[in-house]
Amino acid sequence: MKLHPVLTIAGSDCSGGAGIQADIKTMTINGVYAMSAITALTAQNTVGVRSILEVSPDFLKAQLDAVFEDIFPDAVKIGMISSAQLIEATVEKLVQYKARNIVIDPVMLASSGARLIDADAVSVLTDRLLPMASLITPNIPEAELLLQKPIRCKEDMSTAARLLGEQYGCAVLVKGGHCSADADDVLCYGKNIIWFVGKRIKNANAHGTGCTLSSAIAAYLAKGCAMEEAVQYAKEYLSGALSAMLDLGNGAGPLHHAYTISNI
């Protein structure tokens, strides 16, 4: 049986709902062989991020060497990378190994509002990493941060996708979950603007949906799907997962907005 290998470069989520854990589950369910390079350990759960402990750039590069030298991935999904040094390390290795089908979920803000990337890392992300992408998948707040302009309606979403595509030379999927009563996303691919219509699903366990969607897209790209097809399949998978209404407990506990970043 042939399994296409896919690498996720992201932070770990100890609660299992987002980050590396969500990526591996999603990739496995969608029929590819999941590998990971961890950028940070996080103490978080479904209601907030409490602390972040980064790996060193050298250790991240060692992980990437170990993967690329042995099992070359057919796609790479990139999530949370919180420092400029770790982004530079990632770029160095992606260039060295000529990585392909790079899907970047530009994780900058947690659902709770906590900032997940150093301020000085944003320019490195935009100048060095995003131009390497095949696809980036910002939500509304992330797209606003990248463009430094508000997004209030579907027309704004289309414009944002087009502008980001021109800026970074890649496909852009702007996710509409923060903007409207529905769950419509818009893809700018080349000169095409494509809407993916989705029904909003009321599910309290929605932690990690961005990680799940980008990982599923990477899985389908690795299997040879075209960009539009990969996004459609991934969105259908995410909708199905949310519709299953998995109950993981009562979700009790305060919302933790504060967090710290330190190094291993």
N, C-alpha and C positions, 0 to 999 in steps of 0.2 A: 504494500500500500504506500503510495506516494503522498507525503504530507509536505506542503510548502512551509518552510520556516519563516517566522516573522519575529522581529525583535522589538521589544518595547523598552524605551529609555525614559524612566520616570521615577517618581517617588513611591515609597511603600506606604500603604494605608493599613494600620494595624487592625482596623475594624472590618477590613475586607471589602468595603463597598466601592472604593475608588482606587486610583493609582495602579501600581503594578498588579495587585491582586485582581482588580476588575479587568485589567487588560488580559491577563493570563486566562481567566475564566472565559472571557468573551472570545478570544482567539481559539481556544480549545473547542468550545461549543460550535464555532463556525468552521471547524475542520482544518485548522492549520496547526503547525508545531510552534508553540510559544516559547520564546526566550526573553531574558530580561537583563538589563543593566540598571542598577539602582543608583539614583542620584542623591537620595536622601531617605532617612527614616522619619516618619511623622507619627506623632501621637495625636490621633484624631478619631472622631466617630461621625455619626450621621448628622450631628448638630454643630460641629465646629472643629477647628484645628487648634491644638493646645501647644505643640512644640514641634520644631523641625531640626533634625540633626543631619547636616550635610556630610556626604563622603568627600574625600579629597579628590582633586582633579586627577592625580596620578592613579588613584584606585579606580576611578571611573574609566580612565583610558585603559587600564589593565583588563577590566571587564569587557570593554569593547574589542580589544585585541583578542581575548580568549574566544569570543563569539565569532568574529569575522574570520579568524584564521582557521576555524574548525567547521562551523556550520554557517555558510554565508546566507544571510536572510534575503528572501524575495521581496520583503517590504520592511520598513522601519516606522514604528509609531513613536512619536516623542511627546511626552507630557510635561510634568513639572520639572524645570531646571531653574533653581532659585538664585544662582550667582553667575556673575560674568565669567569667572574662571571655569566653572563647570560647562557653561555654554561654549566657551573657546575650546575646551577639551573635546567636547562632542563634535564640533565643527571640524577640528583637526582630523579626527578619526573617520568621519563620514567622507571627507575629501580623500583621505589616504586610501580607503577601501572602495571608493566610487560607489557608495550606497545608492540604491534605487528605490523608487516608490516610497518616498518619504512623506508621511502624514504627520503634520504638526498640530497638536491641540495647544494653542498658546496660553497655557494655564498661568494666569497672573493674579486671579482673585478667587478665593474660596466662596462657596455658596453662602457662607455666613458673613462674607464681606472682608475676611482677613486677607491681607496681601501676601501672596506666595512667592514673590520674586523681589530681589533687591532693586532699589531704584536705579542703581548704576548698571544693572544687568539688562534693563529694557533696551537700551541703545545697542548693546551687543546682540541681543535677540533679533532686533529689527534689521540691523546692518549685516550681520553675519549668518544667522541661522535661517530666518524665514525665507531669504532668497534661494535657499537650497531645497525648499519644499516642492513636492508635487501637488500637495493640497494643504491648506491651513483651514482650521475649523473653529474660528472664534465665535463665542456667544456675543450677545449685544454689548454688555459692558466691556468685554475685551476688544471688540471692534471699535467701540468708542474711544478706548484708551489708545489703540493703534493709530486711529485717524485724528484724534483730538477734536472730535465733533460729535454732537448728539445724534442718536438714531431713535426716531419716534414712531415710525410707521413702516409699512412694507416697501414703499417707494424709497425710503431712506436705506432700508436693508439692501435693496437691489443696487443702489448707488454705492453703498459701502463695499459690497462684494466686488463690484467693477473696479473701484478705486484701489482696493487692496490687491486685486489681481494685477492691475497695471503697475503698482508699486513694487510687488515682489515677484512678478513674472511666473505666477503659479495659479492653479485653480483655488477658489475660495468658497467655502461653505459657511455662510452666516446663519447661525442658529437663532430661531425666533422665539424661543421659550420665554425670554424676558420682556418681550415686546407686545404680545397680543394675546387674545383669549384662546387662540388655537396654538398649534405646534408646527407651523409652516416654516420651512427652511429654504434658503435660496442659494443656488450654486452658480457661480460665474466660472465658466470653463471655456477658455479661448474668448470668442466674441459672443458666446451663448449665455443667456440668463435662463436658468431652469428652476422652477418652483417645485418643491416637494411638499405636498399638502398632507398634514397630519392632524389628527384629533387629539386635543389635550386630554391626558388620562390622569385622573385624580388618584395619586398614589403617594402616600406619605414617605415611602421608601424610595425616593428618587435620587439619593446620593450616588454620585459617580456616573451620571448619564452621559456627560461629555467624554469621559474616559472610554465608556462602553461604545459609544457611537464611533469615535475615531479609531478604536481598535478593530471594530467590525469592518470599517472601510478598508483599513490596512490589510485585513485578512482576505477580503475579496479582491483587492488589487493584486495581492500575492498570487492568488489563484487565476489571474489573467483576465479579470473583468475590466471593462472600460470604466472610466471615472464615473459617468452618470449611473451606470448599472451598479457599481460598487456602493455608491451613496444610497441608491434606492433599496438595495438588499439590506444594507446596514440599518437604515431607518426602519424598515419593516421588522428587523430583528429587535431593535430597541423598543418599538411599540409593543411587540409581542411580550417582551420581558416585563415591561411595565404593566401590561394588561393581566399578567399572571397573578398580580397582587400578593407577592410573597410577604408574609408577616414575620418580621424578625424580632418582635417585642414591642414594648410600649414607648420606646424612644424617650424615656424620661431623662431629665437632666438639664442643667442650664446651658444656654448658648454661649460658647467660648469664642470671643472675638480676638482675644490676645494670643500672641504666639511669639516664639523666639527662634532665631536661626543661629546655629553653632556648627562647628566642624568636627568631624572624626579625625 
